[in-house]
Amino acid sequence: MLSAELKRRKKLLLPLALISGIIVLLFFTNYNYSFTTSSHPVLSSSHKSNNAFPTLDQTSSTKARPNPGNLIANQKDKSQTGTYFTKFIHKDPQFDFTKITYTSTNKKFKTNNIKVDEETGDTTEVVNKPTVLIMSVIGNNEPYGSDRHFDGFMLTILSLVENQPDYEFSLGLLNNNEEEFIKIQNYFEKNLQKELSETLSSIFKSISLISAPFLDQNTGFSREQRHDDHVQRLRRRLIAKSRNFLLLNTLNLEQYVLSLDADMIRFHNPEKFIKTFIDSKKDIIVPRIQRLDMQDYDKNSWRGQRTKPTKEQLEKMDNNQWDQWDYVPRDVKDHMYHFQTYMDNKDNEYELHKEEYDYVVPLDSVGGAVLFAKSIVFKQGVIFPTSLIVGTTWDRQEGYDGIETEGVCYLAKPLGFSCWGMPNVVAHHSGG
């Protein structure tokens, strides 16, 4: 009787176990496929949605995910532009950091450079065209210039990258203002016509938006004070922190980096702007920046000698009396070269080289309004210094010169890199 009963139960349980196993297998297969295709750029082309930006949300915590909060644009409004990008959200609540990555679904980014070895199965990505990361730190108060908005800045960027089939671009943007950050998201998700969405997805392999409000905390100065001598050290430190954070969180395998201030409005010969930099094979390059009638606006690009602190000022540094520090390095007369020196035709330089678009001059320091560099410069340790690195000692918190972009060449030189300027390549700064 017991044997017959066990046989009967076995006949009932086996089919149930088989069905349960199939359900579990299908669940994990579907979960694994969904994660892989949505997060892997090569496979994500098969991920379809009615939204132009299918969304994933990753939070850096093993605990229950918090609400994405006010920094994430309303996801209920579906984009009508079609599926041109996949969207991945990374939130780090511990460090108050959000990164949104839009990855293009354009097929040219998926398979053109991928080679699979039939014998070993190894997958290799072959770089067959120069890759460029364009990045910009967008400030919190009229960052694009007066009476100008983000869409105007994007038109400036597009003037450089459109109709450039020989290059591959990525875009990285940082903004820490909650309202503006959402406006920037909405530009990419809601406000674009289908044609522009398609254009962006054919130009940019990826677009990264970053918000890190903690960078702006405890700055020690107000907007009204930002040009005062005694706060320049603090102001430049904030800019350097932001540039570094954006660079380190967006630079991947791109070979070149082009950093733009958000208040740049146009370029002379934009169609050959990037090509000229790359073809020069120089490590770090800046163009001449013009603002209205000012032919040389970014005075942080220079070559020559600068003043040094007095004995009394050095004593303040040794005693770390930074609350009393108001020293700002100045040019040493007749020992300093700026782009304005070129424009003034000193030693007949302008007349000799004005027709050479790619004419280059050596520099000791570079400005940051427009800055182009090989990414290997940064990947070997060069950053935007967050302190005055020239004149430091173990006893001093910092030195007296070389902060932010003005310290880039100082760090790059020992590594064998050099800085250059192109006075005939011109970028225009907002007049407001």
Secondary structure, 3 states (H helix, E strand, C coil): CHHHHHHHHHHHHHHHHHHHHHHHHHHHHHHHHHHHHHHCCCCHHHCCCCCCCCEEEEECCCCCCCCCCCCCCCCCCCCCCCCCEEEEEEEECCCCEEEEEEEECCHHHCCCCEEECCCCCCEEECCCCCEEEEEEEECCCCCCCCCCCHHHHHHHHHHHHCCCCCCEEEEEEEECCHHHHHHHHHHHHCCCCHHHHHHHHHHEEEEEEEECHHHHCCCCCCHHHCCCHHHHHHHHHHHHHHHHHHHHHHCCCCCEEEEECCCEEEECCHHHHHHHHHHHCCCEEEEEEEECCECCCCCCCEEEEECCCCHHHHHHHHCCCHHHCCCCCCEEEEEEECHHHHHCCHHHHHHHHCCCCCCCEEECECCCCEEEEEHHHHHCCCCCCCCCCECCCCCCCCCCECCHHHHHHHHHHHHCCCEEEEEEEEEEECCC
